[in-house]
Amino acid sequence: MPDLPTPKDAAEAALFSECWDAVLSYADLCTSGSTAANQLAREAFALGIREARAAEDDTVRGAGRRSSRLPRIPLLLTAVRSTAAAWEAQGHGHRLDPDLRLWLNSGKAARYVGPPLSRPIALRGLRDMQEPDAALLWLAEVEALPLHAVVRRQGLDPTAAVEELNQVRGLFRDRCHRNHLDTPMDAECRSYVRLLDAVTRSPAADTPADLSRHLATCVECAEAAACLRLHGGGLPAALAQGVIGWGGLAYLERRRRAAEVRLGAGRPDAPDPEGTAARAAAGRARVLRNGLLVAAVLVSGLALAVSMMPGGSSGDTVAQSGPTDSSPVAGPGVSLPTATPAASATSSASEPGPSTSGTPEASGSADSGKPDPEPQGTSSSTAGTGAGTGGSGGGGGAACEVQYDLVNQWPDGFQATVTVTTVQALDAWRVAWSFHDGQRVDQMWDASLAQSGSRVTATAADYNRSVAANGTLSFGFLASWQDKNSAPDGFTLNGQACTNS
């Protein structure tokens, strides 16, 4: 597997960190597994960086004349597509997504590498813009970053950011219109050029019926219309499909979800002290309610234990205190010493009513030695089932073995994979572990992600929930770190501890 290029300076190292997440996300769409995705991403990343550096050297030798090229992220994404095409040509296509293979062997893929005038309008329009303008447009529209983050990354004036973005959108439209005029087309397409330009300029303009029918049958004119129409929210899709090609819409959706995970869905750009105070008050109220609930459960449990005691004990003060229902609760301190341990254990085991074992707080105090902090009811039911749900079946060593691999690391993030070998067959699985340096998982594939504090839980996807006996399951993730990035521990499979290989 090729090594990633070494950054030339700190600025390029920061750029690598920003781009790697995007490259791996698209590579994961293009492949049939996490291992193949990582290899495709590394090969494409190395190829794209070489192309970018070669273009920069040509610019320097050309006395500052800029060669036509894409900004860094879309350039690397097209390198993923090119590397996938090379895999298909070299006989490694079985590692790619089947739909991508069909696309690569069709005329649709040929448009992206054919004569310049036959390539998609969005690709040509973005290449014709100055690189800072093109990068601003791509980050805001496709990568779905909020404007304040784009401003900080591009070093722009925050007060003029909205106006600058609108100007860049208009510039992209102008470049696409010129490229549409330069595209070889038949007489019918040529007759609609001016009308298409006029209709797409105004959000209130109606599309004539004959133009609508033409756009339904002509791919080139439909692509041009999507790029020229800046209103209606279709610009991100036009950029993603026109520049990336196969999987553009799926990549767009992934980037939107990733942005929500990193920044918090609906999080305001400015501080919200009133909202923070309200959330804090709600949290305190929730803690108080939970405390009252735990206290009620404990009192109920004590009352149940007292009520099950033998009636003829010589020191039974409960029997002497009267027939009221409240007497066991009012006097548990004097009645509990008269009950024998055997009687208490029998009463607790025979009565499935109110019990502290169903609450997370109680299970944490009674079973603090377990590394998995999930509710006791969930852990015990999982462990008590047969091989189908990953139970240990009683006794013996660990039911699973875990291999944690740090695949790649950069200044503020890293990629890792987890492989678990299970002794017994599974029809569902849940893997949990603990970080110790404040790491936060941002994105996960081949499993569903949940993180609470330092504890991370990966739950099986619909397509990989079944695992044969002595088989393996694996998944990967991207995460952030600061200062230190030590390996996690406390791995469990369906609530049972695993050994590290």
Secondary structure in CASP SS format (residue, H / E / C, confidence):
PFRMAT SS
TARGET T0000
AUTHOR 0000-0000-0000
METHOD secondary structure of the structure
MODEL  1
M C 1.00
P C 1.00
D C 1.00
L C 1.00
P C 1.00
T C 1.00
P C 1.00
K C 1.00
D C 1.00
A H 1.00
A H 1.00
E H 1.00
A H 1.00
A H 1.00
L H 1.00
F H 1.00
S H 1.00
E H 1.00
C H 1.00
W H 1.00
D H 1.00
A H 1.00
V H 1.00
L H 1.00
S H 1.00
Y H 1.00
A H 1.00
D H 1.00
L H 1.00
C H 1.00
T E 1.00
S C 1.00
G C 1.00
S H 1.00
T H 1.00
A H 1.00
A H 1.00
N H 1.00
Q H 1.00
L H 1.00
A H 1.00
R H 1.00
E H 1.00
A H 1.00
F H 1.00
A H 1.00
L H 1.00
G H 1.00
I H 1.00
R H 1.00
E H 1.00
A H 1.00
R H 1.00
A H 1.00
A H 1.00
E H 1.00
D H 1.00
D H 1.00
T H 1.00
V H 1.00
R H 1.00
G C 1.00
A C 1.00
G C 1.00
R C 1.00
R C 1.00
S C 1.00
S C 1.00
R C 1.00
L C 1.00
P C 1.00
R H 1.00
I H 1.00
P H 1.00
L H 1.00
L H 1.00
L H 1.00
T H 1.00
A H 1.00
V H 1.00
R H 1.00
S H 1.00
T H 1.00
A H 1.00
A H 1.00
A H 1.00
W H 1.00
E H 1.00
A H 1.00
Q C 1.00
G C 1.00
H C 1.00
G H 1.00
H H 1.00
R H 1.00
L E 1.00
D C 1.00
P H 1.00
D H 1.00
L H 1.00
R H 1.00
L H 1.00
W H 1.00
L H 1.00
N C 1.00
S C 1.00
G H 1.00
K H 1.00
A H 1.00
A H 1.00
R C 1.00
Y C 1.00
V C 1.00
G C 1.00
P C 1.00
P H 1.00
L H 1.00
S H 1.00
R C 1.00
P C 1.00
I H 1.00
A H 1.00
L H 1.00
R H 1.00
G H 1.00
L H 1.00
R H 1.00
D C 1.00
M C 1.00
Q C 1.00
E H 1.00
P H 1.00
D H 1.00
A H 1.00
A H 1.00
L H 1.00
L H 1.00
W H 1.00
L H 1.00
A H 1.00
E H 1.00
V C 1.00
E C 1.00
A C 1.00
L C 1.00
P C 1.00
L H 1.00
H H 1.00
A H 1.00
V H 1.00
V H 1.00
R H 1.00
R H 1.00
Q H 1.00
G C 1.00
L C 1.00
D C 1.00
P H 1.00
T H 1.00
A H 1.00
A H 1.00
V H 1.00
E H 1.00
E H 1.00
L H 1.00
N H 1.00
Q H 1.00
V H 1.00
R H 1.00
G H 1.00
L H 1.00
F H 1.00
R H 1.00
D H 1.00
R H 1.00
C H 1.00
H H 1.00
R H 1.00
N H 1.00
H H 1.00
L H 1.00
D H 1.00
T C 1.00
P C 1.00
M C 1.00
D C 1.00
A H 1.00
E H 1.00
C H 1.00
R H 1.00
S H 1.00
Y C 1.00
V H 1.00
R H 1.00
L H 1.00
L H 1.00
D H 1.00
A H 1.00
V H 1.00
T H 1.00
R H 1.00
S C 1.00
P C 1.00
A C 1.00
A C 1.00
D C 1.00
T C 1.00
P C 1.00
A H 1.00
D H 1.00
L H 1.00
S H 1.00
R H 1.00
H H 1.00
L H 1.00
A C 1.00
T C 1.00
C C 1.00
V H 1.00
E H 1.00
C H 1.00
A H 1.00
E H 1.00
A H 1.00
A H 1.00
A H 1.00
C H 1.00
L H 1.00
R C 1.00
L C 1.00
H C 1.00
G C 1.00
G C 1.00
G C 1.00
L H 1.00
P H 1.00
A H 1.00
A H 1.00
L H 1.00
A H 1.00
Q H 1.00
G H 1.00
V H 1.00
I C 1.00
G C 1.00
W C 1.00
G C 1.00
G H 1.00
L H 1.00
A H 1.00
Y H 1.00
L H 1.00
E H 1.00
R H 1.00
R H 1.00
R H 1.00
R H 1.00
A H 1.00
A H 1.00
E H 1.00
V H 1.00
R H 1.00
L H 1.00
G C 1.00
A C 1.00
G C 1.00
R C 1.00
P C 1.00
D C 1.00
A C 1.00
P C 1.00
D C 1.00
P H 1.00
E H 1.00
G H 1.00
T H 1.00
A H 1.00
A H 1.00
R H 1.00
A H 1.00
A H 1.00
A H 1.00
G H 1.00
R H 1.00
A H 1.00
R H 1.00
V H 1.00
L H 1.00
R H 1.00
N H 1.00
G H 1.00
L H 1.00
L H 1.00
V H 1.00
A H 1.00
A H 1.00
V H 1.00
L H 1.00
V H 1.00
S H 1.00
G H 1.00
L H 1.00
A H 1.00
L H 1.00
A H 1.00
V H 1.00
S H 1.00
M C 1.00
M C 1.00
P C 1.00
G C 1.00
G C 1.00
S C 1.00
S C 1.00
G C 1.00
D C 1.00
T H 1.00
V H 1.00
A H 1.00
Q H 1.00
S C 1.00
G C 1.00
P C 1.00
T C 1.00
D C 1.00
S C 1.00
S H 1.00
P H 1.00
V H 1.00
A H 1.00
G C 1.00
P H 1.00
G H 1.00
V H 1.00
S H 1.00
L H 1.00
P H 1.00
T H 1.00
A C 1.00
T C 1.00
P H 1.00
A H 1.00
A H 1.00
S H 1.00
A H 1.00
T H 1.00
S H 1.00
S H 1.00
A H 1.00
S H 1.00
E C 1.00
P C 1.00
G C 1.00
P C 1.00
S C 1.00
T H 1.00
S H 1.00
G H 1.00
T C 1.00
P H 1.00
E H 1.00
A H 1.00
S H 1.00
G H 1.00
S H 1.00
A H 1.00
D C 1.00
S C 1.00
G C 1.00
K C 1.00
P C 1.00
D C 1.00
P C 1.00
E C 1.00
P C 1.00
Q H 1.00
G H 1.00
T H 1.00
S H 1.00
S H 1.00
S H 1.00
T H 1.00
A H 1.00
G H 1.00
T C 1.00
G C 1.00
A C 1.00
G C 1.00
T E 1.00
G C 1.00
G C 1.00
S C 1.00
G C 1.00
G C 1.00
G C 1.00
G C 1.00
G C 1.00
A C 1.00
A C 1.00
C E 1.00
E E 1.00
V E 1.00
Q E 1.00
Y E 1.00
D E 1.00
L E 1.00
V E 1.00
N E 1.00
Q E 1.00
W E 1.00
P C 1.00
D C 1.00
G E 1.00
F E 1.00
Q E 1.00
A E 1.00
T E 1.00
V E 1.00
T E 1.00
V E 1.00
T E 1.00
T E 1.00
V C 1.00
Q C 1.00
A C 1.00
L E 1.00
D C 1.00
A C 1.00
W C 1.00
R E 1.00
V E 1.00
A E 1.00
W E 1.00
S E 1.00
F C 1.00
H C 1.00
D C 1.00
G C 1.00
Q C 1.00
R E 1.00
V E 1.00
D E 1.00
Q E 1.00
M E 1.00
W E 1.00
D C 1.00
A E 1.00
S E 1.00
L E 1.00
A E 1.00
Q E 1.00
S E 1.00
G C 1.00
S C 1.00
R E 1.00
V E 1.00
T E 1.00
A E 1.00
T E 1.00
A E 1.00
A C 1.00
D C 1.00
Y C 1.00
N C 1.00
R C 1.00
S C 1.00
V E 1.00
A C 1.00
A C 1.00
N C 1.00
G C 1.00
T E 1.00
L E 1.00
S E 1.00
F E 1.00
G E 1.00
F E 1.00
L E 1.00
A E 1.00
S E 1.00
W C 1.00
Q C 1.00
D C 1.00
K C 1.00
N C 1.00
S C 1.00
A C 1.00
P C 1.00
D E 1.00
G E 1.00
F E 1.00
T E 1.00
L E 1.00
N C 1.00
G C 1.00
Q E 1.00
A E 1.00
C C 1.00
T E 1.00
N E 1.00
S C 1.00
END
